[in-house]
Structures are given as structure tokens and as C-alpha cells.
Amino acid sequence: MRKVYITLTAVMVFLIAPGCKKYLDINSNPVTPQIVKAELLLPPIQFQMHDDIWQDQRTTISKVTQNFAGVSTADAALLWEKHGYTYNSDAGGVAWRMCYFDMGLNLENMIKDAVANQKNEYAGIGYAIKAWTYQITTDQYGPIILDDAFKNNQLSFRFQDQPDVYAKVREWCALALKYMNTPSPISYSATLQGASGDGIYKGDMTKWKKFVYGVLATQYGHLVNKAEFKTKYADSVIKYVDLSFANETEDPTVFFQSSGTTDVNLAGPTNAGSSTSGVLNTSTYYCRQTTAILGLLTGGVRGTPTPSPTTSLDPRLSRYLTPGTSTSGTGNPTGTTYIAVTPTKGSTLTTVPNVLGSLPTGSTLFNGRYIFTDRARWPIMTYAQMQFIKSEAAFKKGDATTAYTAYINGIKASMDFYNQYGRTQSIPDPAIAATEINAYLASSEVAQTAASLTIADIMQQKYIAQWGWGSIETWCDLRKYHYDPAVFRTYYPLAAADLQYGKYKYRCRPRFNSEFVWNAAELTKFGGDLPTYETQETWFSQQ
């Protein structure tokens, strides 16, 4: 009898086996799928390329680079301007969140689905974004979680230093190019070009490959202090820059429809005026124009800046910054004189305009200038940026002719960038005319020959081109040259007494809650438990 029972049980198992998976898979629900297709994951991932980077730049990194400052003299407001940090805070940790949480598993799952189902364009884009993300993250934090990232059933994760991360970024770039060069068996062009598709390049693999080359050029450009730079890395920089963007129309930018308050550039007045944004334009802590950028735009690149100017031969002054004063820094500014905040000093001039503009308070909306409007596209990299990276590499290599050509290209391109992307106000500022560009190029603020070109000329023009959006790359530049006042002439030099720990900052701390609670033992291997951790120099800037 027992044998009959076993036989019948075996037959029943065999009969229900085809439907067993569906019967037992209680977590499968078509309404809430467990595996999300790559096509659905790409748009929110691209949004994070703007959202998270901007959050760190506006509140913390831009204070270190002196792109922005606050007018408050309260100690808490000045900590980042003093190259310190706020205790028990996640400030300065948003790029960490982008890498491991906001993109995190979404990006991993996008690549996994794309590779498994031969969605090669999505796989290529996924690896390209992953390479860019980890490059940004390691350049901000130094050692980061790499091989242990996203491993299950772990509470602690191994950190790896920049040589490992840089190598892995190059590996992901190679994989991105591999998939981009292999069209999918089924065309995804309609999906990529749709409203909910690829918001950066609409599936154009030629341009995405240029994005990858831009990541590689940027990485090699960070290694100017390495012994191999002149003989090896400089050529790699020049090679990859030449393979990247042909002009500003090819810049990777995040696009906003501005169809409502939830679909706007986060660096515009609508978001800055929101009580949930974290950076109200009424705040005295953030986003006021500084003496560093004002000085560069009023004669400080090669000469002496004009204090409180009304005009400048550099046409970018009237397009980037806002003249006049405004009540508590908000509302429609009145006046024609440009004023700015001196970093770390706060200011009695609380009327320095907020570059983000402000929402109307009984008056007309004050839109920020330049790319600080609701509709402005947000740049991830630019052609101008690449040209300055090339100029620096050629200069270090000793090729003055190539360096000078790229330097002039970069200056022209920064103005073309404004004409392409910086005129999105309801009543746009005028485009920069060719006559203005030529007058500036002929001025004493621009090197007139290859022989007269200096590294300060290149790096300060790059600072201007990246102002307001490229703070992390600007911070890399400042660290490469160890905040040298001979290179960055208008960067306000900080005495030891002005610095929270007596030294300039070289890295940020990982997010407090995710690492200092669960992964403290690993952090101590790199000195992450020390108050002075952020002043420890990062690998890429060392000799």
C-alpha cells in the first residue's frame, strides 16, 4: 500500500510540475513586477544625474570651490566654506546616495535586463552612466565601495581606493563601447526616442560613445601629478578629447519640459522657492555669487579685478551674474552694480542676489540668469570643458601649439554654450555676439600667443566655463594644484585660522547613516574615523 501511495504522489508532482512555478511564485504580480524592464528604468536614472549632483553642488561642494557662498555669519552656515563639515549630517553625501541608492540597484537591474535580453543600446548606456557615476563618486570621496557593492546579506562592505576604482571605470567604459557598437536584434529606436525614453541623446549611439570618451578624457586629465603623465596619460587625454564632442550641440544635458512644478530644472526659481527644496532662495546660507567668479569676469584672469563693477569686457559677466541688490537676496534686483560675497566672511550685504532667482511675492517672477531657470537644460559634460582638459594635457606635455588652440577653442565654446543653453528666461538675455567674443579674445585677459600661455590661463578659463554646474570637476582641478593662488588667482585664500581643521579639504565623508553606523571598522582603515579625514589628500592628486 505504501508503494502505491508513493507512486501516486510522484505522478501528482509530475502532473502539476508545469504549473508549479506559477502556483508557488506568490511574489509575482503583473501590477507590481519584480523585474523591471530597462526601458522603464532609464528616465529616472538620468534624472538623478542632475538631481543628486546638483544637491551636493548647491549646498556643499560649490562652497568649497567658491562658486557660491552664503551671506550668513553663523558658524553652521560657514562650515563648508571653511572646508569643514557638519557633524552627524549627510550634507555632502548626496553623490554617495546617487551611486548606491538613487541609481543603485535600478542601474544594476537596467544593465542586467539589457544584457540578458540583448537590449544592447540600453546595456551600453547603462555601463556608460555607471562609469560616469563611479568616477564622480570616487573623485568626491576617495575610497568607495566597489566590488562589494550590492552583495546580498551583508552589513559591512569592503572599501577600495582610487586606483582600483579608476581601473574599473575604464573597464565599464570598454563594455559600454562594446554594446554600443553592437545593434540589438530588435530595434529600440522608437522607445529611446520617445517622451519616456533617452532624455539625453534619444538613443544616438554615436553621441553616447562620445560621452564615454569624455569620461575617459576626464579621468586621465586628473592624473597630471603622476610621473607617467607627460609620457603616457597626456596622449590619452588628447586622444579621448578628440574622440568626444565636436561642438556644444553634442553636450550631454538633462532636459526638462517645465510643464509643471515637478518637471523643472532643480536649479531654477520654482524649486529654489519651494519649502521642501532644502535651499530656499530666501536662505542666507546658499547660492550667492562670490568674489571668485566676479573677479574672473572683471579682469582677474590676467590682471586686477574691478571691485563692484558696472560692466566688463568679458560678455559672460552680464549673462552669468545678476547686478543690483534685492531685499534679503530675493525679488527683482534693482541697480547696475555687481556685488558679491567674500567666502568664509559672510556679509552685511544680505542683498547680494541669489543666482537661482526667486518666486513672485506680489511681484514678477525673478528668473535666475544663465542655466538657473526652470527650463534650462542641465549639463553633465561640455565641449568647452573637454577643450580645456586637452589644453592642460598638451601644456603639461610641452606641446604649446596644441595647448593654445584648445585654450582658444574652449573660451569660444564657453560663450557658445551660453548661446545654446543659457537663454531660457521668458525674456532671454541677448546672445553673445561675435563682436563681443572677438573683443574679449583680443583683450589683455586672454593670452595672445602660445608662448605666453600659462597654466593659470587655462585653469581659470576652465573655472569660468564650469561655474555653477561643474563644481566637482572644478574641485578636482583645485586639488590637483593644491589650491595654488598662482593658478587660481581670484580663489579667496584661506589662512589656517579660516579653516575648520587648519587645512584645505580633499575629500568628503561617506554618508553618515549608511557607513558610520554599519561600516565603521572598514572606514577606520582609511582614517575615516578621524575628524581630519576630509583633509587627507586623495590618490589622484598625489605625485
C-alpha positions in Angstrom: 0.0 0.0 0.0 2.9 2.4 0.9 4.4 1.8 -2.6 1.1 2.7 -4.2 0.9 6.0 -2.2 4.4 7.0 -3.1 3.8 6.2 -6.8 0.6 8.3 -6.8 2.4 11.2 -5.1 5.2 11.1 -7.7 2.6 11.1 -10.5 0.8 14.1 -9.0 4.1 16.0 -8.6 4.9 15.2 -12.2 1.4 16.4 -13.4 1.5 19.7 -11.5 5.2 20.4 -12.3 4.5 22.5 -15.4 2.3 24.9 -13.3 4.3 24.6 -10.1 6.4 27.7 -10.6 3.3 29.9 -11.1 1.5 28.2 -8.3 4.3 28.7 -5.8 5.5 32.1 -7.0 3.4 34.2 -4.7 5.5 37.3 -5.1 4.9 37.6 -8.8 2.4 40.2 -9.7 2.0 41.8 -13.1 0.8 45.0 -11.5 4.0 45.3 -9.3 6.6 43.4 -11.3 9.7 42.2 -9.5 11.9 42.6 -12.6 11.5 46.0 -14.2 12.4 46.4 -17.8 15.4 48.5 -18.8 13.2 50.8 -20.8 11.3 51.9 -17.7 14.5 52.4 -15.6 16.4 54.7 -17.8 14.4 58.0 -17.4 14.6 58.2 -13.6 18.2 57.2 -13.7 19.0 60.1 -16.0 17.1 62.5 -13.8 19.3 61.5 -10.8 22.4 62.6 -12.9 21.1 66.1 -12.4 19.2 65.9 -9.1 21.9 64.3 -6.8 24.9 66.1 -8.3 23.1 69.5 -8.1 22.1 68.9 -4.4 25.7 68.4 -3.4 27.0 71.2 -5.5 24.5 73.8 -4.3 24.9 73.2 -0.6 28.4 71.9 -0.1 30.8 71.4 -3.0 30.1 74.9 -4.5 31.1 76.4 -1.2 34.5 74.6 -1.3 35.1 75.7 -4.9 33.8 79.2 -4.1 31.3 79.0 -6.9 28.7 80.1 -4.4 28.6 81.3 -0.8 26.2 82.4 1.8 25.7 85.8 3.4 25.2 84.4 6.9 27.9 84.8 9.5 26.6 82.0 11.6 29.2 79.3 12.2 27.0 76.5 10.9 26.5 78.4 7.7 30.2 78.8 7.1 31.5 75.3 7.8 31.7 74.2 4.2 33.2 77.5 3.1 35.8 76.8 5.8 36.4 73.3 4.3 34.8 71.6 7.2 31.6 69.6 7.6 28.5 69.4 9.8 28.7 66.7 12.4 26.1 63.9 12.3 24.9 65.1 8.9 24.6 63.7 5.5 25.4 67.0 3.9 28.0 66.4 1.1 26.8 62.8 0.8 24.3 63.0 -2.0 26.6 61.7 -4.7 27.1 58.7 -2.4 23.3 58.3 -2.3 23.2 58.6 -6.1 25.7 55.9 -6.6 24.4 53.3 -4.1 20.7 54.2 -3.6 19.0 56.6 -6.0 20.6 54.8 -9.0 22.0 51.8 -7.2 20.0 48.7 -7.9 18.0 50.4 -10.6 21.1 50.9 -12.7 22.3 47.4 -11.9 18.9 45.9 -12.9 18.8 48.0 -16.0 22.1 46.6 -17.2 21.2 43.1 -16.1 17.9 43.1 -18.1 19.6 44.8 -21.1 22.4 42.2 -21.3 20.1 39.2 -20.7 17.6 40.3 -23.3 20.1 41.7 -25.9 18.9 45.3 -25.5 22.4 46.4 -26.4 21.7 50.1 -26.6 20.4 50.1 -23.1 23.3 48.0 -21.9 25.8 50.4 -23.5 24.0 53.5 -22.0 23.8 51.7 -18.6 27.6 50.9 -18.5 28.4 54.5 -19.6 26.3 56.0 -16.8 27.8 53.6 -14.3 31.3 54.5 -15.3 30.5 58.2 -15.0 28.7 57.7 -11.6 31.6 55.8 -10.0 34.1 58.4 -11.4 32.1 61.2 -9.8 31.8 59.3 -6.6 35.4 58.3 -6.1 36.6 61.8 -7.0 34.3 63.2 -4.3 35.0 60.6 -1.6 38.3 58.8 -2.4 38.0 55.2 -1.3 34.5 53.8 -2.0 32.6 50.5 -2.1 33.4 48.8 -5.4 33.5 45.0 -5.7 31.3 44.5 -2.6 28.6 46.9 -3.8 25.1 45.3 -3.9 26.2 42.0 -2.4 23.3 40.4 -0.5 23.2 39.5 3.2 26.0 41.9 4.2 26.1 44.7 6.7 29.7 45.7 6.1 31.4 46.3 2.8 35.0 46.5 1.7 36.2 49.9 0.6 38.7 50.2 -2.3 40.9 53.1 -3.1 41.0 55.1 -6.3 43.5 53.0 -8.4 41.0 50.2 -8.3 38.0 52.4 -9.0 39.7 54.2 -11.9 40.6 50.8 -13.4 37.0 49.6 -13.1 35.7 52.8 -14.7 37.9 52.1 -17.7 36.6 48.5 -17.8 32.9 49.7 -17.8 33.7 52.3 -20.5 35.1 49.4 -22.7 31.9 47.4 -22.0 29.8 50.4 -22.9 31.5 50.9 -26.2 31.2 47.1 -26.9 27.4 47.2 -26.6 27.1 50.5 -28.4 28.9 49.0 -31.3 26.6 46.0 -31.5 23.0 46.9 -32.6 20.2 44.9 -30.8 18.4 42.2 -32.8 15.2 44.2 -32.2 15.2 47.9 -32.8 14.6 50.0 -29.7 14.9 53.3 -31.5 11.2 54.3 -31.2 11.3 53.7 -27.4 14.6 55.5 -26.9 13.4 58.5 -29.0 10.0 58.6 -27.2 9.0 61.1 -24.5 9.8 58.4 -21.8 13.0 57.2 -23.5 16.6 58.5 -23.6 16.3 62.1 -22.4 19.9 62.9 -23.2 20.7 61.6 -26.7 17.4 59.9 -27.9 19.3 56.7 -28.4 22.0 58.2 -30.7 24.9 55.7 -30.0 27.4 57.9 -31.9 26.9 60.6 -29.3 26.8 58.2 -26.4 30.2 56.9 -27.5 31.4 60.5 -27.3 30.1 60.6 -23.8 32.2 57.6 -22.9 35.3 59.1 -24.4 34.5 62.2 -22.3 34.6 60.1 -19.2 37.9 58.6 -20.1 39.4 62.0 -21.0 38.3 63.5 -17.7 39.8 60.6 -15.8 43.2 60.7 -17.4 43.1 64.5 -17.0 43.1 64.1 -13.2 46.5 62.4 -13.3 48.6 65.4 -14.1 50.8 64.9 -11.0 51.7 61.3 -11.8 55.2 60.6 -13.2 53.7 58.9 -16.2 51.5 61.8 -17.3 53.8 63.5 -19.8 54.9 60.3 -21.4 51.6 58.3 -21.3 48.5 59.9 -19.9 48.7 63.2 -21.7 48.4 61.4 -25.0 45.4 59.5 -23.7 43.7 62.8 -22.7 44.2 64.3 -26.2 43.1 61.1 -27.9 39.9 60.8 -26.0 39.0 64.5 -26.1 39.4 64.4 -29.9 37.0 61.4 -29.9 34.5 63.2 -27.8 32.2 66.1 -28.6 32.6 68.1 -31.8 30.9 71.2 -30.5 28.4 72.4 -27.8 25.4 70.9 -29.6 26.7 67.4 -28.7 26.9 68.2 -24.9 25.1 65.6 -22.8 22.4 67.5 -21.0 19.3 66.6 -18.9 16.2 68.0 -20.4 13.1 69.4 -18.6 9.7 70.1 -20.2 8.9 72.7 -17.5 5.3 71.6 -17.9 4.7 71.8 -14.1 6.4 72.2 -10.8 7.6 68.6 -10.8 9.3 68.8 -14.2 11.7 71.7 -13.9 15.4 72.3 -13.6 16.1 71.9 -9.9 18.5 74.9 -10.1 15.7 77.2 -11.2 13.5 79.6 -9.1 10.5 77.2 -8.8 12.5 74.5 -6.9 14.6 77.1 -5.1 11.4 78.7 -3.9 9.9 75.5 -2.5 9.8 75.0 1.2 10.7 71.3 0.6 13.8 72.0 -1.6 16.2 72.5 1.2 17.6 75.6 -0.3 15.1 78.4 -0.2 16.2 81.4 -2.2 15.4 83.4 0.9 18.1 81.5 2.7 21.2 83.3 3.8 23.2 80.0 3.6 23.5 79.3 -0.1 23.8 80.3 -3.8 25.0 83.9 -3.7 27.6 84.9 -6.3 31.2 85.2 -4.9 34.2 87.3 -5.3 36.0 84.4 -7.0 33.7 84.3 -10.1 33.1 88.1 -10.1 36.9 88.7 -10.1 37.5 86.4 -13.0 34.8 88.1 -15.1 36.1 91.6 -14.3 39.8 91.4 -15.2 41.1 88.9 -12.7 42.2 86.2 -15.1 45.4 88.0 -16.0 45.0 91.4 -14.4 43.4 93.1 -11.4 39.6 92.6 -10.8 37.4 95.6 -10.7 35.7 95.9 -7.3 31.9 96.4 -7.6 31.9 96.8 -11.3 29.1 98.0 -13.6 30.4 96.4 -16.7 33.2 94.3 -18.1 34.8 93.4 -21.4 34.0 89.8 -20.7 30.5 89.3 -22.1 29.9 86.5 -19.7 29.6 88.8 -16.7 26.2 90.2 -17.8 24.9 86.8 -18.8 26.1 84.8 -15.8 25.7 87.1 -12.8 22.9 89.5 -11.6 23.7 93.2 -10.9 22.0 95.2 -8.3 20.6 94.5 -4.9 17.4 92.9 -3.7 15.6 92.6 -0.4 17.2 89.7 1.5 18.6 88.5 -1.7 15.2 87.8 -3.3 12.8 89.6 -5.5 13.7 91.6 -8.6 17.1 93.2 -8.1 17.5 96.9 -8.8 20.6 98.7 -9.7 23.5 98.2 -12.1 26.5 97.4 -9.8 27.7 93.8 -9.5 28.3 92.8 -5.9 29.5 89.5 -4.4 30.2 87.7 -1.1 33.7 87.0 0.1 33.9 83.3 1.1 34.0 82.5 4.8 33.3 86.1 5.8 29.6 86.2 5.5 28.4 89.6 4.6 26.4 92.6 5.7 25.3 92.7 2.1 22.4 90.4 2.5 21.0 91.9 -0.6 23.5 90.1 -2.9 21.1 88.4 -5.4 20.5 84.7 -5.2 21.7 83.2 -8.5 18.7 80.9 -8.5 16.2 83.7 -8.8 13.0 83.7 -6.7 9.3 83.0 -6.8 7.0 86.0 -7.0 5.9 87.6 -3.7 3.5 90.1 -5.1 5.8 91.0 -7.9 7.0 89.4 -11.2 8.9 86.2 -11.1 12.7 86.8 -11.0 14.2 84.1 -13.1 17.8 83.3 -12.5 20.2 84.0 -15.3 22.3 81.6 -17.4 21.3 78.0 -16.6 19.4 78.9 -13.4 15.9 78.9 -14.9 13.1 76.3 -14.8 13.6 75.3 -18.4 17.3 75.3 -18.8 18.9 72.0 -19.8 21.4 70.8 -17.2 24.9 69.9 -18.5 26.7 66.7 -17.5 29.8 67.5 -19.6 30.5 70.1 -22.3 32.7 70.6 -25.3 34.3 73.6 -23.7 35.2 71.6 -20.7 36.9 68.9 -22.9 38.9 71.6 -24.7 40.4 72.9 -21.5 41.2 69.4 -20.4 43.0 68.9 -23.7 44.8 72.3 -23.4 46.0 71.4 -19.9 47.3 68.0 -21.0 49.1 69.4 -24.1 50.6 72.2 -22.0 51.9 69.7 -19.4 53.3 67.6 -22.3 55.2 70.6 -23.7 53.0 71.0 -26.9 52.3 74.7 -26.6 50.7 75.0 -30.1 48.1 72.3 -29.4 47.5 73.7 -25.9 46.9 77.2 -27.2 44.5 76.1 -30.0 42.4 74.1 -27.5 42.5 77.0 -25.0 41.1 79.5 -27.6 38.5 76.8 -28.6 37.5 76.5 -25.0 36.9 80.2 -24.5 34.8 80.5 -27.7 32.9 77.3 -26.8 32.0 78.6 -23.3 30.3 81.5 -24.9 28.7 79.3 -27.5 27.5 77.1 -24.6 25.7 80.2 -23.2 24.1 80.9 -26.5 23.0 77.2 -26.8 21.7 76.6 -23.3 21.7 79.8 -21.2 18.9 81.8 -22.8 15.8 80.2 -21.4 14.3 83.0 -19.5 10.8 84.3 -20.5 12.6 87.3 -21.9 16.1 86.0 -22.7 19.2 88.0 -22.3 20.8 88.7 -25.7 23.1 86.1 -27.2 26.8 86.8 -27.0 27.6 88.4 -30.4 30.7 87.6 -32.5 31.9 91.1 -32.0 31.8 90.7 -28.2 33.7 87.4 -28.4 36.4 88.9 -30.7 36.8 91.9 -28.5 37.4 89.7 -25.4 39.8 87.4 -27.3 41.9 90.4 -28.3 41.9 91.7 -24.7 44.7 91.5 -22.1 42.6 88.9 -20.3 43.5 86.3 -23.0 46.9 85.0 -23.9 47.7 86.3 -27.3 50.3 83.7 -28.3 51.2 80.1 -27.5 54.4 81.2 -25.9 52.6 83.5 -23.5 50.1 80.9 -22.4 50.3 79.8 -18.7 48.6 77.0 -16.8 46.7 79.7 -14.8 45.2 81.0 -18.1 43.9 77.5 -18.9 42.6 76.6 -15.4 40.9 79.9 -14.7 39.1 79.9 -18.1 38.0 76.3 -17.3 36.7 77.5 -13.9 34.6 80.1 -15.7 33.3 77.6 -18.2 32.3 75.2 -15.4 30.9 77.8 -13.0 27.6 77.0 -11.5 27.3 73.4 -12.7 30.7 71.6 -12.8 31.8 72.1 -9.2 33.1 68.5 -8.7 35.4 68.8 -11.7 36.4 72.3 -10.6 37.2 70.8 -7.1 39.4 68.2 -8.8 41.3 71.0 -10.5 41.8 72.9 -7.3 43.1 69.7 -5.6 45.4 68.8 -8.5 47.1 72.2 -8.0 46.7 72.1 -4.2 44.7 75.4 -4.2 47.7 77.3 -5.6 46.9 81.0 -5.6 49.3 81.4 -8.6 47.0 79.1 -10.6 43.6 80.3 -9.2 44.2 84.0 -8.7 40.7 85.0 -7.6 40.1 82.0 -5.3 39.9 83.6 -1.9 43.0 82.2 0.0 42.1 80.8 3.4 44.5 81.2 6.4 44.8 78.3 8.8 42.5 80.2 11.2 39.8 80.4 8.5 39.8 76.6 8.0 37.9 74.3 10.3 40.8 71.9 10.6 43.6 74.2 9.6 44.0 72.6 6.1 42.1 72.6 2.8 39.6 69.9 2.1 40.5 67.0 -0.3 37.6 64.6 0.2 34.1 64.2 1.6 32.9 61.7 4.1 30.6 58.8 3.0 27.0 59.2 4.1 26.8 59.2 7.8 23.9 56.8 8.5 24.8 54.2 5.9 28.5 53.9 6.7 29.4 55.3 10.1 26.8 53.2 11.8 27.2 49.9 9.9 30.7 50.0 8.4 32.8 51.9 10.9 35.5 49.2 11.1 36.1 49.5 7.4 36.3 53.3 7.5 39.0 53.3 10.1 41.3 51.6 7.6 41.4 54.8 5.7 41.3 57.1 8.7 37.6 57.7 8.2 37.1 57.8 12.0 39.3 60.9 12.3 38.0 64.4 12.5 40.6 65.5 10.0 39.7 62.7 7.4 38.5 65.2 4.9 41.9 67.0 4.8 43.7 63.8 3.8 44.8 64.1 0.2 43.2 61.8 -2.4 45.3 59.5 -4.6 44.6 61.2 -7.9 46.1 64.5 -6.8 49.2 63.0 -5.3 52.6 62.6 -7.1 
